[in-house]
Amino acid sequence: MNSGHTQLTALFADDSRAAKAILTLRDTGWSVADVRGPIPSEAISKALGVKKSMVGWFTLLGGFIGFFLGYFLAVFTATRWDLMVSGKPVLSYVPFFIVGFEFTILFAVFGNVLGLILLARLPAYQDLPHRVTRCSSDRFGVVVDCDLDKENELRAILTQLGAEVPEQSATGGES
């Protein structure tokens, strides 16, 4: 027997079936290599055990930095210039909160964008040998690793779970 290695892509009509298939495949010892779909799915993320993104922490940190930077910029500019204030305090702290608030929003956005850029794993389509175009329109695709001698067994399991398994070459793609 040929004991090579391949990947099968199973197509599911909805995300709940794909999530159920992921859980079933993991319980039976098959290795799920990748999952693709037209929209993000909470059910699939839970089935894969995907952790929450750290982008929110970048946003929070950017907001903190922005607030203090804006507040201290207002304090600095008030003390830097000789202003005629007619007996009023030069450092009027309450209005400085407005500048701090505006900088909070600005730097929170900067932090969010920075977090997205640093943490995003943007797809490199040339590295996706099993890219199935239907996974970007109306199907959820679950890519499963298997040995060539167990391919028929895996096809039967996937079909039993409600998937369509298109014929594909060892180099990938739909046929």
C-alpha positions in Angstrom: 0.0 0.0 0.0 1.0 3.6 -0.6 1.4 5.4 2.7 1.7 8.9 1.4 0.0 11.9 3.0 -2.8 14.1 1.7 -5.5 16.5 2.8 -9.2 16.3 2.2 -11.5 19.3 2.1 -15.0 18.6 3.3 -17.7 21.2 2.4 -20.6 21.9 4.8 -23.7 24.0 4.1 -23.7 25.7 7.5 -21.3 26.4 10.4 -23.1 24.2 13.0 -22.5 21.1 10.9 -18.9 22.1 10.3 -18.4 22.7 14.1 -20.0 19.3 14.9 -17.7 17.6 12.3 -14.6 19.3 13.8 -15.5 18.0 17.3 -16.3 14.5 16.0 -13.0 14.4 13.9 -10.9 15.5 16.9 -12.6 12.9 19.1 -11.9 10.1 16.6 -8.2 11.1 16.2 -8.2 12.8 12.8 -6.2 16.1 12.5 -8.0 19.2 11.3 -5.5 21.2 9.4 -7.6 24.3 8.5 -11.1 25.6 8.4 -12.3 28.1 5.8 -15.6 29.9 5.4 -17.4 32.8 3.9 -18.1 34.5 7.3 -16.6 34.2 10.8 -18.4 31.7 12.9 -18.5 31.6 16.7 -19.5 27.9 16.7 -16.4 26.9 14.6 -14.1 29.1 16.8 -15.4 27.3 19.9 -14.9 23.9 18.2 -11.4 24.8 17.3 -10.6 26.2 20.7 -9.6 29.6 19.3 -8.6 32.0 22.0 -9.9 35.6 22.1 -7.8 38.1 20.2 -5.3 40.4 22.1 -6.2 43.4 19.9 -8.5 44.8 22.6 -5.5 45.1 24.9 -3.7 47.2 22.3 -6.8 49.4 22.1 -6.9 49.8 25.9 -3.2 50.6 26.2 -3.5 53.1 23.4 -6.4 54.8 25.2 -4.5 55.0 28.4 -1.4 56.5 26.7 -3.6 58.9 24.7 -5.5 60.2 27.8 -2.3 60.9 29.8 -0.5 62.3 26.7 -3.4 64.6 25.9 -3.8 65.7 29.5 -0.2 66.5 30.0 0.0 68.2 26.6 -2.7 70.6 27.8 -0.9 71.1 31.1 2.4 71.7 29.3 1.1 74.2 26.9 -0.7 76.1 29.7 2.5 76.4 31.7 4.8 77.0 28.7 3.1 80.3 27.5 2.7 83.4 29.6 -1.0 83.8 29.6 -3.0 86.7 31.0 -5.7 84.9 33.1 -6.9 87.8 35.3 -6.4 86.1 38.6 -7.8 82.7 37.4 -5.6 79.6 37.8 -3.3 78.9 34.8 -3.8 75.2 35.3 -7.6 74.6 35.0 -7.7 70.8 35.3 -11.3 70.1 34.4 -11.2 71.5 30.8 -8.0 69.6 30.3 -10.1 66.4 30.6 -11.6 67.3 27.2 -8.2 67.2 25.5 -7.4 64.0 27.4 -10.7 62.4 26.2 -10.0 63.4 22.6 -6.5 62.0 22.7 -7.9 58.8 24.4 -10.1 58.2 21.3 -7.3 59.0 18.9 -4.7 56.8 20.5 -7.2 54.0 21.1 -7.8 53.9 17.4 -4.0 54.0 16.7 -3.5 51.1 19.2 -6.3 49.1 17.6 -4.8 49.5 14.1 -1.3 48.7 15.4 -2.7 45.5 17.2 -4.5 44.4 14.0 -1.3 44.9 11.9 0.9 43.1 14.4 -1.5 40.2 15.3 -3.3 39.6 12.0 -2.3 36.6 10.1 -3.2 37.8 6.6 -3.7 35.0 4.1 -1.0 34.3 1.6 -3.0 32.6 -1.1 0.0 31.1 -2.8 0.5 29.1 0.4 -3.0 27.6 0.3 -2.7 24.5 -1.8 -6.2 23.3 -0.9 -8.1 26.5 -1.6 -11.7 25.8 -2.6 -13.4 28.8 -4.1 -16.8 27.6 -2.8 -15.6 28.3 0.8 -15.7 32.0 0.0 -19.3 32.0 -1.2 -21.7 29.5 0.3 -19.8 26.7 2.1 -17.7 26.1 5.1 -14.6 24.0 4.4 -12.8 21.7 6.8 -9.4 20.6 5.7 -8.4 17.3 7.3 -5.0 15.6 7.2 -4.9 11.9 6.4 -2.8 9.1 5.0 -3.5 7.9 1.5 -4.4 4.4 2.6 -7.1 5.8 5.0 -8.5 8.3 2.5 -11.6 6.3 1.7 -12.3 5.8 5.4 -12.1 9.5 6.0 -14.4 10.2 3.0 -17.0 7.9 4.5 -16.8 9.6 7.9 -17.1 13.0 6.3 -20.0 12.0 4.1 -21.8 10.5 7.2 -21.3 13.9 9.0 -23.2 15.6 6.1 -20.3 16.9 4.0 -19.6 16.9 0.4 -16.1 15.9 -0.4 -15.0 17.0 -3.8 -12.4 15.1 -5.7 -9.1 16.9 -5.6 -5.6 16.2 -6.6 -2.7 15.7 -4.2 -1.5 19.2 -5.1 -4.8 20.7 -4.2 -7.6 22.6 -5.7 -11.0 21.6 -7.0 -11.4 19.4 -9.9 
